[in-house]
Amino acid sequence: MERRQAGGAASGSLPLTATFLPHSAAILLLLRRRPMQRLPLWIGFLEGPVFILITKTLRFSLLLHLPWIVEGGAALRGSPWVPSLEVAPSYRGAHGYGQDGAIWYRRCARTTKRKELHGMTTLRALSGTWASQANDVILNTYEIKFICNVDSGNYSPFVLLTEARLDDDVANAEIELHLHLNKMVRSSVSPCGQIELNASQVAKSKLFHEFFFNGLFGKLFSHTKTPREFLLEDEKQFPWSSSYMYMLLPMESPVPTSTGIMKINWKEIDACISVVEFLRNIYSINCHRSSLTCSMSSYATKCEGTNIIHMANEAVYTQYIKGMVVLAVHTGRIYTVLDIMNNMCADSPFDDPGKRSKFNSFSHYYHQKYNIVLQHPGQPLLLVKQSHYPYNLLVPSTKYKVADGYFGSSEKSNILVHIPPELLVHLNVSSDTLRSSYLLPSVMHRLESMMLACQLQQETCCIYSGHSISSSLILEAITTSRCSDNFSMERLELLGDSVLKYIVSCLLFLKYPMKSEGQLSEYRSWIVSNSTLHKLGTHRYLQGYIQDCPFDPRRWVAPGQISLRPLPCTCGVDTSEVPLEKEYWSEEASTVVGKACDKGHRWICSKTIADCVEALIGAYYVGGGLRAALSLLRWLGMDVSPEPVMIEEAKMNSSIWLHHLRGNEIDWLESKLDYRFSNKGLLLEAITHPSHQGVGNKCCYQRLEFLGDSVLGLLITWYLFQTHVDLDPGELSDLRSALISNENFAQATVRHNFEKHLRHSSEGLSKKLREYRKDVSEFQGTGDSMTSFAMPKAPKALGDLLESIAGAVLIDTDLNLDRVWEVFKPLLSPMVTPDKLELPPLHELAKLCNRMGYPLYTQVTYRGEQVVAELSIQLEEDLLVRHGCNLQRKTAKDQAALQLLKDLETRGISHAQYLSQRRQQDDNFCSASSVKICVPPKDMQIVRTNLQNVPECLLSLEPSPGSFLEESCQLNDLVKEISTSKLNEPDVPVFSLKKEKGGPRNALFELCAISKWPMPKFESTEQKFRTPIVLDGVTGFNSYTSSITLHIPNSGAINLVGEPRTDKKSSRDAVAFAMLVELQKQGRCIIKEPRLTYKV
């Protein structure tokens, strides 16, 4: 270790000794001891660059070796510690620094962009071995019944059989299933006791399961062309995993409430098994042939003009045909018969909607396609409904957004097919049973998610002896927004963040009475950091419980079913769990998050695990209060419960300030608060500004402000969480930010005249307080609403004063949160509501641009102490540019953003919910009488499309004679017209197209961002076919064709239509690739050939 002295080269600087590891950079720092100011620093490089992070509390911190640095930082790679800065011996113990003079910061693992490979937790509730043993078995039964809100047919109940007993939350679950339009089915689960099945019944149930679910959602034949192999041969073994074992069987009728006896529909199960035997027979007979001709020989009689229809396995009267459930012997798919087509037979012309048919007739089609020779070509064809595709019914996914911006609903269209009757096997299963079966994938997915939540609940139940936390709360806490479900962890995460911050703040405040507010803040930041929470979460294997991918019903499989969309594991991990090692980390943008392979491995953002920890804390707080949240933290490995003796010690420490009390100043303040302190020293400390400290008087409100900040944050967040239950997480966060801001606290302080009781010794602060009170009075006098960006910036001391009083009340009430809220809710009222929430202009503009697909560009320059912000938006044809100028960077951006919002509003582009408020904000913010406008200096180059883009408040500003504005800042001299020619045209972007799905779209989006073009717009149309089609080597029944519109400024729009594909995303990739090729032809980009041929 090498030590170097950073000498005090400037008066008033703080001498520091920097400690370095080998090969690190030498640093010379001169830091002013006055806080809240920009700190000058000088850096001397020895062997490599460094990164300095300066905090406003301890005023210095050092992070060395940026991750992309190779030279000069090799010795630090892999070291968990970063170098420290030591305070010189004469300063140790003073100014809040430690006696040893050293401040060490542990290197924190980045958890924002890193993605980690993790496994999925095995469901104990669905584990078992009974299906793989030929023995009698006793199983738990749960009835699943369905009730539709419209009269459109009945739904037969099913029974779920499991070896384990399900938790009550799962066994009594109610699930809403959204079908189409206003049609919804409510599914309810109820326990029905146990049932004993003998070995024969288990075997029949397993065979039914394999046949029924493979016929609906899987496959019964290995090939569609000859030679076809029936997969349910005697020797075939279907997948029955011990970690995923249950059965879903049809029931005769709902369980009567009076008897409670559950009856399995063995009649339908036996009917399916008889069909299996029939298929086994005909495929064993024809195994040496190339066609299915001999199986129907017993029905080789003419049926024209009769009322008999010859099916593949029986003859049926025509009056029984409609509504019949049938199975096609050539495809193994299950259909429902809608009608008899008396005007069509197998010799009729073959219809193939959307394509020119190459077959003369249906007979010709089946002979050429399947090598089947029909025995009854004169029979009328049957019109059947093909509806064997499962849908995600847990969310109203049938909603779509039409061009004019309104939302509508589209009904899932049925695929109607004409099939000769002799190719259909009568499946003696009711249409009610078939109708219910298509709801089962969504129901089971939700039940499995609830089982996962209950399993996590059982893991943590030992640490909380109070009421159990609802599994629905836990499910919400482990579900990310990426799942696109009706709920996500984001609301609970927001609450959990506040709960954790409060708990940690209380512990640090009470445990370290001699630490300064700055030190406590640094400790808290480390404890509640994403890195710490990530480590706690992975230690408890929370990553295995996280739901991070939308439900894909096409990949859902029941036990005994073969997946039609397998995703073989290529992760290089043999076990279900993935080791927590760096070789399973990735920061590549192309890494797909959430999608699990067949072994359950999936990539998860490391920050998601930290967010899940916060969401669980929020869930436990909602379900069991602070006690439950503390118990969860102990289970996670963070014991942060303060001891009662600490509270008494904190009170005693504050009581020593009572001798500084003068007159009845405390009594007046208590009357305003409507609260009487038992320890008035706490209130005295809460109203004492740091400038009031003297020799022997260290009384200061900073520590109480540290505590009050967290308690008000929690109370306000909890209030919003309970009051606005339907508010989405983004709006809830915006509302919370407005209520806990320093501006809101400052206005509450001035409203109740608390600032008059602030004890300080700063003339500068007195002047700021007087000016702010005057500004507030002027706004109140005009009747205008006060906004965070129209009002002058409030002195921070005002907000700190309210927070410190809140901390004092909390300690005085022995951490009674309810009592604190009783005191402060009237002080903070009226609370802002969502309809009156006024977003900062820059925030609103960013949201609007994101929604409309317009790129927003920001450029900030400095001229002396002035900040000049330039914001620009590229529309289809116009480039909007606005400027703001202020001492504060944020205010300058807000000025420019407000002007852009006004420009967009004139073009009919705005947030409807903020439209009325925005007009008033424009008037308030842009009036020359209320806002001081600083014009950029003359030598600052500003480019605008035309003079109309210049803010009106700048154009109307008249400088006084001889002023700086008149002499040096003539605004018209700063405005330049953009030539229609390409000035300073950048190099043509070069892209290497990635092979995976989404590659062309991502490349096009990147090109638009670089070129400052509006984002392209896609439109997709779907076409369904009754027979499989092959598009670009992929087989399916759907064809998607996408079109794209790209507006290039000053060049018009490019419209293209892509080639059809079997899924929507691939079709959009196809048209995006076509757009890139077109742009390359126009010389606007260069596409490098990928290493492998790209297939969209």
C-alpha positions, -999 to +999 in steps of 0.1 A: +000+000+000+013+034-009+003+066+009+005+101-006-004+133+011-028+156-007-016+189+009-038+219+016-029+240-013-058+264-007-069+282+023-098+264+041-092+231+023-095+198+041-062+179+043-067+144+031-045+113+029-053+091+000-047+053+002-040+035-030-036-001-042-008-009-066-013+004-102-040+028-092-042+064-100-028+091-078-053+117-068-049+152-055-080+167-041-089+200-026-123+200-011-141+230+004-156+222+038-187+242+030-215+218+020-240+221-008-215+239-032-196+227-062-163+213-052-132+220-072-109+191-077-076+184-094-068+149-106-032+138-113-029+105-133-003+080-125-012+049-146-049+050-153-080+071-151-103+071-121-139+080-114-147+103-085-181+105-068-185+134-045-214+133-021-230+163-004-228+147+030-194+133+036-183+154+006-160+128-008-161+092-019-138+073-043-147+046-068-117+034-088-114+013-120-143+018-143-153-015-158-143-006-193-107+004-183-081-023-191-049-004-185-039+008-151-066-010-131-058-046-135-048-050-099-083-039-087-102-064-110-117-089-087-110-070-055-141-064-034-128-032-019-121+002-033-094+025-020-103+048+009-097+084+017-085+091+052-090+123+071-059+139+084-052+131+122-060+166+133-095+163+118-103+128+131-133+128+154-144+162+142-170+171+116-187+137+121-157+117+108-145+085+125-116+085+150-097+061+129-100+085+100-108+058+074-140+055+054-142+023+033-167+015+007-174-020-004-175-025-042-211-030-050-222-054-077-241-036-104-277-047-105-292-025-132-281-039-166-268-073-155-288-104-164-284-136-146-293-172-154-316-187-128-338-218-124-374-221-114-386-235-081-403-269-082-439-269-071-442-293-041-480-293-044-478-309-078-450-334-071-455-371-068-447-406-081-481-422-081-487-420-118-456-440-126-466-469-103-493-495-111-508-493-076-540-481-060-538-445-049-556-420-027-557-385-042-571-351-031-598-338-054-608-303-062-638-294-084-633-267-111-665-253-123-673-225-147-701-200-148-705-177-179-720-142-176-740-147-209-762-176-220-740-191-247-738-228-237-729-247-206-695-256-193-690-290-177-669-291-145-636-308-142-618-323-112-582-317-103-565-347-086-532-342-067-513-362-042-506-332-019-533-312-002-535-278-016-534-246+005-568-231+013-561-200-009-556-223-039-583-248-030-609-220-029-596-198-057-618-178-080-605-169-114-620-146-140-615-157-176-620-131-204-632-146-236-643-119-261-664-088-263-684-087-230-682-125-224-665-136-193-664-169-174-658-171-137-640-202-126-641-214-090-622-241-072-636-260-042-622-290-023-641-323-026-622-345-002-602-376-012-609-403-037-594-438-040-585-450-075-575-486-082-547-494-105-571-500-135-587-466-130-553-449-127-543-465-160-575-454-177-572-419-164-536-416-176-546-428-211-575-404-212-551-376-202-526-384-228-552-388-256-574-358-247-548-331-241-526-342-269-556-342-292-565-307-280-531-289-275-505-314-286-502-341-313-513-377-316-493-385-348-456-381-354-460-370-390-488-355-411-476-374-442-471-411-446-459-431-429-479-417-400-472-431-366-499-431-339-481-420-307-504-438-283-492-472-292-490-497-263-452-494-259-451-456-261-443-437-229-455-402-225-439-377-202-451-380-166-426-360-145-424-366-107-421-328-103-453-321-123-479-347-117-517-342-115-548-351-135-577-332-149-607-354-154-643-346-166-671-347-140-707-359-145-722-327-130-713-301-104-710-315-069-744-312-051-741-290-020-763-314+000-743-346-006-708-332-015-702-364-035-679-359-065-685-382-095-659-386-123-674-390-157-661-424-164-684-427-194-666-400-213-632-414-202-642-449-215-654-434-248-620-417-253-602-450-245-623-468-270-613-443-297-576-449-287-582-486-292-599-479-326-569-458-338-545-484-326-563-510-345-566-491-378-530-480-377-517-514-368-538-529-398-524-503-422-489-502-408-477-521-439-497-500-462-495-465-474-532-455-471-561-459-447-584-479-470-592-511-452-604-497-419-637-485-433-645-515-455-675-526-434-692-493-443-686-495-481-722-489-490-737-459-509-753-434-486-766-409-511-802-399-503-802-417-469-803-403-434-773-423-424-738-408-422-709-432-422-682-420-397-648-437-394-660-459-365-698-460-368-729-451-387-749-422-372-783-408-380-781-373-395-802-358-367-774-366-342-746-351-362-748-315-352-729-306-320-710-339-321-674-340-310-652-358-335-615-366-341-599-365-375-580-398-381-556-382-405-545-353-382-554-364-347-572-330-341-605-326-323-634-307-338-670-299-332-695-305-360-716-275-369-736-286-399-740-311-427-732-296-461-757-314-483-746-295-514-710-306-510-692-340-512-657-352-516-659-348-554-668-311-550-641-286-559-616-281-531-618-247-514-587-232-500-595-196-489-568-170-497-548-194-520-552-207-555-559-244-550-538-270-568-563-298-560-593-306-582-615-320-554-615-330-518-608-366-528-578-354-548-566-333-518-567-362-493-551-386-518-522-363-526-517-348-491-523-379-469-523-407-494-559-416-483-584-432-506-619-422-496-645-450-497-676-428-496-669-398-518-706-392-523-713-385-487-721-349-478-692-331-462-694-320-426-687-284-415-666-286-384-652-259-361-615-260-354-608-244-321-580-263-306-557-234-299-555-222-263-556-185-255-544-165-225-578-157-209-564-142-177-563-107-192-586-091-218-561-098-245-588-095-272-586-057-269-569-040-296-561-003-304-576+010-336-562+038-357-581+066-342-568+059-307-599+043-292-600+008-279-623-020-291-627-057-288-624-084-314-638-118-311-615-148-317-625-161-351-632-198-355-616-218-382-643-237-402-633-267-421-650-291-445-641-328-439-655-360-452-674-379-424-654-412-430-623-394-418-639-385-385-642-406-354-672-400-332-658-390-298-685-395-273-676-365-253-701-337-248-695-303-263-698-288-228-668-308-218-649-297-249-659-261-242-645-262-207-613-279-218-601-248-236-603-228-204-581-252-185-546-239-196-554-204-182-569-218-151-540-241-143-515-214-150-531-192-124-534-220-099-498-230-104-488-194-098-509-193-066-493-226-055-459-210-060-469-180-039-483-203-012-450-223-012-431-190-006-456-181+021-448-214+038-411-207+036-416-175+056-445-184+079-421-196+106-409-161+111-442-144+116-466-157+142-494-133+134-521-136+107-509-153+075-501-131+046-525-136+016-510-156-012-526-131-037-504-104-021-473-126-024-482-135-060-484-098-068-450-093-052-433-119-073-449-110-106-432-084-128-448-060-152-432-081-180-459-107-174-485-082-188-509-095-162-537-075-144-512-070-115-475-066-109-450-060-081-445-023-089-471-009-065-459-031-037-423-023-046-429+014-042-444+008-007-417-017+003-390+008-006-406+033+018-410+007+045-374-005+043-361+030+043-381+038+074-371+007+093-334+011+085-335+048+093-350+041+127-324+016+136-295+037+124-308+068+142-313+049+175-282+027+173-257+054+164-266+085+184-231+101+177-232+097+139-240+127+118-269+128+093-244+125+065-229+093+079-263+078+086-274+086+050-243+068+037-250+037+059-286+037+049-278+039+012-256+009+014-281-012+034-310-005+011-290-006-021-300-030-049-267-048-044-275-056-008-311-066-015-300-088-044-277-107-022-304-112+004-329-123-022-306-148-039-295-162-005-332-172+000-336-183-036-363-158-044-352-158-080-368-192-084-402-178-075-402-147-097-428-147-125-411-127-153-426-138-186-461-135-200-482-167-200-478-184-234-507-209-237-490-224-267-462-237-245-485-249-217-485-287-213-505-310-191-489-341-176-486-367-204-487-341-232-461-335-258-452-299-263-457-285-298-432-257-290-403-273-272-373-251-262-344-275-255-319-264-229-287-249-243-277-232-210-249-257-201-265-265-167-276-300-159-295-293-127-326-272-123-308-247-101-281-225-116-249-218-096-245-181-086-213-177-106-202-150-130-201-174-160-239-173-158-241-134-160-246-114-191-249-077-200-256-083-237-286-064-249-296-094-271-301-117-241-338-126-239-352-121-204-379-143-189-383-170-215-376-204-199-361-234-215-376-269-210-355-273-179-368-241-164-337-219-168-344-183-177-325-150-177-335-125-151-323-089-146-305-088-113-323-056-103-356-076-106-345-097-077-339-066-056-373-052-066-389-085-056-374-081-021-389-047-018-422-059-031-423-087-006-416-062+022-445-041+009-468-072+008-460-082+044-465-046+055-500-046+038-509-080+053-494-077+088-481-043+094-447-033+105-443-064+127-447-087+097-423-066+076-397-068+104-402-106+105-396-109+068-364-089+070-351-112+098-359-142+075-340-125+047-310-120+070-314-084+080-321-079+117-331-043+120-355-043+149-347-015+174-348-023+211-371-002+234-342+009+255-328+027+224-358+050+222-355+060+259-318+068+253-327+090+223-352+109+245-326+114+272-300+126+247-324+153+235-335+164+270-301+180+275-310+208+251-338+221+274-315+246+290-314+264+257-351+269+258-362+306+258-397+318+267-428+301+254-416+295+218-423+258+222-458+263+235-468+283+205-454+257+181-471+229+200-505+247+196-500+249+159-491+212+157-520+203+180-496+180+198-479+183+233-444+169+235-435+148+266-399+156+259-397+192+247-360+189+240-369+169+209-389+198+195-362+222+204-337+201+185-361+198+156-363+236+151-325+243+154-307+250+122-270+240+118-260+276+117-273+281+152-246+258+166-220+273+188-192+264+212-206+236+234-239+236+216-242+208+190-280+209+189-291+206+153-321+192+135-302+173+108-304+138+125-342+143+132-346+154+096-329+122+084-355+103+104-385+124+095-377+122+058-383+084+060-413+085+083-432+110+061-422+091+030-437+059+045-469+076+058-476+094+025-469+063+004-492+042+026-519+068+024-517+069-014-515+031-016-548+028+004-566+057-012-558+051-049-561+014-052-567+015-090-539+039-098-512+024-120-477+023-105-464+051-127-491+076-117-488+065-081-450+072-082-457+106-098-482+114-071-459+103-043-430+124-057-452+155-057-463+149-021-429+142-006-410+169-025-392+196-007-415+221-024-446+205-010-431+204+025-419+240+022-454+252+012-469+233+042-443+249+065-451+284+053-489+278+053-487+271+091-460+297+098-436+271+112-406+290+097-411+317+123-399+292+149-368+282+131-337+289+152-308+299+130-280+324+128-277+330+090-286+363+074-285+346+040-312+321+051-333+349+066-333+367+033-343+336+014-371+329+038-385+364+035-383+363-003-400+329-005-428+339+019-434+371-002-435+350-034-460+326-019-482+355-007-482+370-042-493+337-058-520+333-032-532+368-038-535+363-075-555+331-070-531+311-093-523+276-084-488+270-072-467+245-091-433+232-084-419+248-116-439+281-116-431+288-080-396+301-070-375+273-056-381+269-019-352+270+006-343+235+016-344+245+052-382+248+051-387+212+040-361+200+064-379+218+092-411+199+086-392+166+083-373+172+115-405+179+135-420+147+121-389+128+134-393+145+168-430+135+171-420+099+161-395+095+189-417+113+214-446+088+206-423+058+209-424+052+171-462+053+169-468+058+132-506+062+136-501+091+160-476+108+137-501+106+108-528+121+130-506+151+136-493+156+100-522+147+078-540+180+086-507+199+081-502+184+046-538+187+035-551+193+010-534+164-007-529+165-044-551+141-064-545+124-097-568+147-116-550+178-102-515+164-105-493+187-125-462+169-138-430+187-143-428+198-180-398+177-188-414+146-173-446+151-191-428+158-224-408+126-221-440+106-214-457+121-244-428+115-268-425+079-256-462+074-262-461+090-297-428+075-308-411+108-312-374+109-303-365+136-277-330+150-278-314+172-251-282+192-252-269+213-222-242+239-224-228+263-199-220+300-201-206+312-169-231+304-142-260+301-167-273+267-180-286+267-215-308+237-223-318+228-259-346+203-264-356+191-298-383+167-311-383+153-346-419+150-359-428+134-393-421+167-411-410+193-386-381+196-362-392+214-331-364+231-311-368+251-279-344+266-254-344+274-217-319+293-197-315+294-159-291+290-131-306+255-124-301+228-150-336+213-143-354+246-145-337+254-178-349+220-192-384+226-178-385+260-196-377+244-229-400+214-224-429+237-215-425+255-248-423+222-267-455+210-250-472+241-262-459+236-298-472+200-297-506+211-284-511+234-313-506+204-335-532+184-316-507+163-296-511+164-259-520+144-228-558+148-225-557+146-187-532+174-184-546+196-212-565+221-191-538+223-164-512+228-191-528+259-205-527+276-171-492+265-166-482+281-199-497+314-188-481+313-154-447+301-164-442+322-196-453+355-182-424+380-182-436+394-149-433+362-130-403+345-146-369+358-152-356+348-186-319+345-193-310+347-230-281+326-242-249+345-250-242+356-286-215+332-294-237+302-285-249+285-317-286+277-317-303+260-346-340+262-351-363+254-380-377+289-381-384+320-359-417+305-348-398+281-327-384+309-305-403+312-272-427+341-272-415+352-238-380+356-253-391+375-284-412+399-263-385+406-239-372+442-241-338+448-225-331+481-209-307+505-227-271+496-224-278+463-207-259+431-213-289+418-232-289+447-256-252+447-262-244+410-264-275+389-266-296+400-296-317+370-300-323+373-337-286+370-343-287+337-326-313+321-349-303+302-380-324+286-406-317+250-413-310+244-449-329+218-467-296+203-478-278+180-453-254+202-435-226+184-416-241+151-426-228+124-404-213+092-416-238+066-429-246+042-400-234+007-404-253-022-388-245-059-384-279-076-384-284-100-355-298-134-363-323-139-335-359-128-336-363-090-332-329-083-348-342-063-378-366-043-357-339-034-331-316-024-359-343-002-375-351+014-341-314+021-336-311+037-370-341+059-363-326+070-330-292+078-346-308+096-375-333+114-353-363+101-372-397+093-357-401+057-348-417+035-375-453+023-373-464-013-379-497-027-389-504-064-390-532-085-405-540-121-397-553-149-420-563-183-407-562-216-427-579-249-422-549-269-433-513-264-422-492-240-443-455-236-445-440-201-445-402-197-445-398-232-433-422-229-404-455-248-403-487-232-389-523-225-394-520-187-393-505-162-417-495-127-405-486-099-430-472-067-416-469-033-432-446-005-421-446+033-424-414+053-418-415+091-420-381+106-429-380+144-423-381+165-454-382+133-475-417+120-471-428+086-460-418+051-470-445+025-470-437-012-474-455-045-470-436-075-459-438-112-467-462-133-447-450-153-416-466-177-392-464-153-362-468-116-358-433-107-346-416-126-374-438-108-399-427-075-384-391-086-386-396-094-423-410-060-431-384-043-409-357-061-429-373-050-461-372-014-448-335-017-440-328-030-475-347+000-490-329+025-468-296+009-478-305+014-515-312+051-507-277+054-491-291+060-456-274+030-439-252+000-446-261-035-436-232-058-429-237-093-439-243-115-407-221-145-402-251-167-408-280-161-432-307-142-414-342-158-415-371-137-403 
